[in-house]
Structures are given as C-alpha cells and as structure tokens.
C-alpha cells in the first residue's frame, strides 16, 4: 500500500496492543516470581492500582459501526493495564447531544475515540515491588495527543467516519449515476444484474493483491453468492510499481479483443504465477486466443493509457481509495457500500456482504 498514514495507524495500533500485553505479562511475572522475596503488605500497597481513581476515560463510539470498530475489545485491553485499572470509563455515542459538536471542535473525524482526562498517570515502577524487583513499565501516555480542553486522546487505528452520509445500517451511500459510470468503464465478472458488486482496485505488481487472490477469496465468494454477486477489477497502478501501468493496458487490450472472461483469466494467471513480465503477459494473452500483433499495436498506440489513469484518479476521488487492494462492496438496490482496504480474509468480505444483503 502507498498510504503512509494508514500504515502508521496500523503500526501504532499494533504497538499499543503489544505494550498492553507486555505490561500484563511483566506485572504477573513479577507478582508470581518465585526467585524474589515476597513484599510485605505493610511496606507497600498490595495491588497495582496506583491510586488514579480520578482518571476518567471517555469512549466515543458510533452504534452504526458495530463490531467493525471493535470498541469493546479496546476497552477490555485498556482495563488490563495496571496503571489505569481504577480509571472510570464512560461510553458515549455519536448520536448523543454534545458529541458531534465536540468532535468538530477538535477536528476529529474518525471513531472510536478514547479521551483521557489527564496524561499524568503512568509511573515507572510497580509499587508492589521492591527495588530489587524493579522493572520499567511501558508508558501508554506516549500515545496520548492533546485536545483543545486540556484532555488527551489515545491514537489507535480508527477509521469509521461518522460525518459521512450513511444509511441506518451504518453503510456509506453512493449516488446511483456514479456507480453506473464505474460499471460502464469496467469488465464485469458474473451476473451483470447481481444485487451485490465487488469493485477491486489493484495492480498486477501488487503483492498484497496477489495474496488476496491466491487465498481463494474470489472463488469462495463466487461459489457462495452465485448470481447475487458480480466482480469488477479496476486499475490502480501504484507509482512505485514500475510496470503496473503497462500491465493494466495489456489487460484492457486483451479485454477489447476477447472480452471479460479472458480479462479475468489473465488476472488470475498473473497472480497465481506472480509473474507480470510484459513478454509473459503477452504470451499468456495469446494463449487466450488474442492476436499478438493487435495487442502490440494497442500498446504501442497507448490506446488505453488515459483510461487506466482516469480510472485510478476518478475512483480514488469517489471512494477515497489510496492503496491496493482497495475493495468496495456495493448493494446495487440501496446504493449502500463499504470499503475493505488491504488483503483481508474471505470471512471479512462475507460479513459485509451478508449485512448488505439484509
């Protein structure tokens, strides 16, 4: 993926979870260690509470996001941190009276949000331990960023934008004429009148796209949903993939000659072999009964250069796609849609499709 910000958010979220696990592991390792003397309860407090009863963590969620936001999981992880074990945790929803204004004031557009009433609560020593047992404790407050009212928020991988136009089911909403323009420029795999459309934004040089395809997700979803699902592969040649633009044009030139089936057969072949060399793709296109001279003429003339570039630019703007694979699942009757960025497992696609079908 080329979305550096999203990568940083993923890394931050992973680091936070890791720190939580480390803190828990260290705490119980010290507490149960058989190689040190037991600390007398008359000398120190008997539990690692740190006496931060005044710390309040306000969680702002959106009920439309549901399990996707994993808010309950984050809350349970925070409760495991000894340094904030006594914190008061209160949960608010985006629909609550003051929440929207508060988020706008602080320029926060993604949920869930974890707001801390202070950032001065971490200590470097577990008070249940003697000096000989001392170990440093990871500080969660290094991940806290200031808000406008002397409070702080915890940086996590939050992606749900409650301000976007959404249905009652929490899905984003798309204008029907814009969806039709996507269909008009795409090769469609499956029933053209299917209720659900999966648009995949990828390039043939993308290793994560190959991972998605080689995991059997396309075949599994096609088998499960049959005529209820169609698929559209849209080009998104990343700038640092040197040959991606050319390979996208080869696909278009092949599709012009031999249609949708050949188009998707070459995609599958490329990802399976993970070989998208130009000569190799031309050879495989010819094996699909394409005329080699016509293919080379199509490429030399740059017949589909602009189409590939326009496709990437237009749909990046429409759906906010910034990297590959970018997957958009759409209900063609209600215009509800959801985005899955990156190579998620088949079950993630199924969960969204099942909800869209309802």
N, C-alpha and C positions, 0 to 999 in steps of 0.2 A: 504494500500500500504506500502511497505517497503523502498521505495525510499525517504530517508530523505531530500535529496537535492531538489527533486521536491516538497515535502511538504513545505519546507522553501520558495521556489519560489512562491508557491501558496499563502502562508500566507503573504509574502511580497507584492505581487500584491494586495491582498485584503486590506492590511493595507494602502497602498498608496491611493487606491480609497477611503477608509474610511476617511483618512486625508483630501483629497481633498473636500469631501462632508462636513466634519466638518468645514473646513476653510471657505467654501462658506456660510454655514449656520450661522456661527458666524459673518461673515462680514455683511451679510444682517440683522441679528438680531440687531447688534449694530447700523447699519446705520438707521434702521427704528424704533428703540426703542422709545416709547412714554414716557418712565419713566426718561429720562435724558434731559438736556438742549441741544438745537441744537448748534453745534460748529460753530463759525463764520469762514467764509472762509478767513477772514483777518488774523486769528491766525494760521491756518494750511491749508495744501493743501486740495482741495475739493473732490478729488477722491483718492482711494487707489492704486496709481500707483507705489509708492516707487522709481520712477526715475531710473529704471535699464534699460535704453534704450540700453546700451552696452552689455547686456546679450544676447548671441546667443545660441539657442538650435538647434543642427543639428540632424535630424532624418534620420537614415539609415534604409531603408526598402528593401524588395525584392518583385517586382511585381508578382512573381510566387506564393507568399504566399497568396496574396489577402485578403479576409475577415477573413481568419483564424488568421492572425496576429493582426487584429483589430487595426492597427496603427492609423487610423483616429479617433477612439474612444479615444485612449490615448492622442492624440494631443488636442482634444476638452476638455478633462478633465484638461490637463495642462493649457489651456487658461483660465480656470475658477479660477485659483489661483491668487488672487490679487497681491501677491508678485512678480509674474513674468508676469503680464498682458502685459507689454510693451516689453517683450523679442522678439527678431527676431527669427522666426522659419523657417528653410530651410530644405527641404526634398531631400535626395539623394537615389539612387537605387544601389543595389549590382552590377548592370551591369555598373555603371559609372566607369570611367577610374581609379581613385585612390582608390576607396573604398576597393576592395579586399586586396590590399597591406596594407592598413591602418588597417583593421580588423586583418590580420595575424600578423602585428607588435604588436598589443595589445592583441593577443591571444583571440580574441572574435569569437565565432563560432555560436552564435545564434542571430537572429533578431526578432523584430525590436530593434534598438539601439537608445537611446536618450542621446546625448552628450551635456553637458553644458560647456560653455566657462569659467565658474567660479563656485565656490561653495559658494561664499561670496555675497549672495543676500537676504537671509532671515532676517527679523527683528522680534523683539519680541513684537512690538506694532504697531497697525494701526495708521498712522499719522493723520487720520481724527477724532480720538477720544481724548477726554480729559483724564486727569489722572484718574478721577472717572470712566471713561468708559473702562479703560484698561483691556484687557484680553490677555492671551498668545495665540500666533498663532502657529499652528503645523509647524515644520520646515521640508520642503521636503529635505533639504540638508543632513539630517542624512542618507538618502538612496543613496547618491552620492558616487561613488567609483572612485579613481584616475586612470587616464590613463597615458600613457608614455609622453605626451606632455603638462603637466600642465592643462589638461582638465579633465572632470569628466563624468561618465555615470550613468544614473538612473537605479537602479536594478528593473526590472519587470520580470514577468513570460514569458520570451522569449524562444521559443522552436524551431523556424524554423532555421535549419542549411543550409545555402546557399552553403556550400562547398561540401555537399553530391551530388552524381550523381543523377540528376533529369531530368525528361522529360520537354518538352516545356510547359506542363500544370502545372509544379511545383511539380509533384509527384516523389517520390523516385523510383528507378529502381532496380528490383530483377533479379538475374540470373535464367533462367528457370529450370535448373537442380536442383537448391536448393529448388525451390518451389515443384518440383516433389518429392523430398526426404521428405518434410513435408507431402505431400499427402499420400505417401506410408506408413507412420507410423501412420496415423490418421483414425478415423472413420468419414465418410462423411455423413452429413445430407443433403438430397436434390439431385439435378441433378449433377452427377459427372462431366459432361461436361459444367457446367454453366460458363458464362463469368466472373462472379464475385465470389470470395471466401472470406468469412469472417472467419479468424482464431482467436479464442478467447483463450487467455492464462489465466487460472483461477484455483482455487481450491474450493472444496465444503465447506470449512470452512470460505471462504471469504465473509464478509457481504456486501461489495460493489458489488461483483459478484451476490449475491442474489438479491440485489437491481436492478441491470441491468436486470436480468431475470424476476423478478416479475413485472417489469414495462411493460412487454409485448413486448419488443423490438424484440425478436426472432420471435414471431408470426406475428408482424406487418410487418417486413421486408420480411418474407417468403410469406405473403399474397400479398404484393405489387409487389415483383420482380419475384415470381414464379420460373420458371426454369432458370432464369438469375442469381440466387444466390444459392450457397451452403455454408454450415457452417461446420467448423471443430473445435471441442473442444480439445485443447491441455493442458496438465497438467503443472501447475506451482505451486507446493506445497510450500508455504512460510515457512521459517524455524521456525517462531514463531507460526505457526498453527500446533499444536502437532499431530493431526490425519490426516492431509491433505495427506500425503504420502500414508498411508494405504487406505484411501478412493479412491485415484486415482487408486490404484491397484485393488480395488474392481470393479471399472468401467471397467478396462481392462479385468479382469477375466470374468465379465459379457458379455462384448463385444465379447470375444473369443467364448463364448457359444451361445449367442443369437443374435449377430450382432449389426448393427448400431442403429436400432430402439429401442432396449432395452437399449442400452448405453445412448441414449439421453432421453429416458423416465425416467431413474433413476436420471439423472441430474436435470430434471425438477421437479421431485418429491422431491428431496433433497432440492432444493432452495425454492420450494413452502412451504414446511413444516419447512424449516430451521432446519432440524434435520438430522445431518450426523453421528449420533452414529453408530458405526460399526455393532452392532446387528440389528439396524433399517435398515441399508442399505442392509445387508444380507437378512433380511426378505422381503424387497421390491424387491430385485433381484429375490428371489424365487417366489414372486407374478408375476414376469415377465417370469415365467417358466424356470428359471435357476435351475440347480441341486445344492442343498446346499452342498453336500459332495464334489463335484468338485470345487465349489467356495472356500471352506475352504482349500482344498488341494492346490489350485492355490495360495492362500495367504500364507499358511504355507511354501511352497517351495520358496516363493519370486520370482515367475516366471516373474513378470513384474516390479520388483523393479528397475532394471537397466534401463529399457525402460523409466520409468517415470522420473528418474533422468537425463538420457541422453536427453530426450525431453526438459526438462527445461533448461539445460545447453547449448544445441546446438542452440535453437531458441532464447534464451536470447542474445547469441552472434550474431546471424544472424540479428535480428530485434532490438536489444537494449532494449528488454523488461526487466524491473526491478521490476515490481509490478503487482498486479492484480486488476481489469481485464485489461489485455493488449490486445487490439483488432487491428488486421491487416486486412485491406481491400485491395484486390488484383484484378487487371484485368488480367485474365489468358491468354489474347491475346497479350497485350502490355507489361506485366510484371511491370506495374506501380502499386505502392501501397502507402497507407497512414496509419498512426498509430493513434488510438484513445485510449489514456490511461485513465482509470477510467470509472465510470459509467455515461457516457454522455447520454442525451435523444435520443430518436429514430430519431428525426429530424437531429441531428448531423451526424448520420450514413447515413441517406438519402441524405444529401447534398453531401457527399463524393462519395457515390455510383452513384448518378446521374451524377456527374462530370466524374467519371471513365467510365461510360457507353458511354459518348460522345466521 
